[in-house]
């Protein structure tokens, strides 16, 4: 593989590894928020209207920022009826074909995310709830997470090409 492709793969993998490792710790503040909300409602009789939405926002950040790392580790769900029986080269060829559909889907999703984020920023979009938080921060994080998954999909495509050619990128 050409050196720019190797550098791209190396940098994307390193970036997604670091962000994924940080994102996995978002589970703790999310659990803390839910615990605080439960304690407030049960012990004090005071429900907190922002807790559920905030935990939903954190969960969205958790799985979208961690999605690229999960893809990098091969932790996504895969239908393995025939895939396990294929050689490494044939698996790479199969992955090269299927990842093109994923890349197309992620590109369309990213374009929609950018558009939605721009709308949220331009019109100061708020959620239609009692708390009424602005939506641009979570939409920005979600769009960034989609972009990271798109980069990781392209990185995986390059790695599969290298495996199919018999010269894996290390």
Phi, psi and omega in degrees: 000146177298151182301320177300325178292318177299318178296317178303310181300314181298313182290319179296316179298318179294316179298311182292329176297312181294313181295320179297320179293324177288318183298328183293342177277355176294343179297329183288311176295327178296316177296322178297318178297314181293323177295317178299316180295319179294314179298319180296319182286318185281314186275321184258346182072019182244104178287148180252119186281344183267345189295315183296315179295318180296320178292326175294318177297317180293323177295320176299315178296320181301308185278335178279322177285334178270352183297319180293321177296319178297320177295319180299321181278351183073029184269002178286158179290135181223140176276113189252040180296311182243341187302317182297332183278347181283155174288165180302320180294315180292326174296318179296318178296316177300315179296324178299321181289311185289328182293336177297322176293320178296317180297317178299313180300314181293325178295316178295317179297319179295316178300317177295322178294319178297315179298315180295322178293317177300318178298314182298322179288314184297320185253011180048052184298135178238155177284147183272067178224177180296324180286323177052057178286153173290148187259349185296327180296314181288325177294325176294315179296318180296317179295320177297319178297319177297319178298319178297319178294321177298314177300319180292326177295318177295319177300316178297321178300314179297319179296322179293322176300315180297318179295316179299328178276355178085013181227076183302147175277126181257000000 
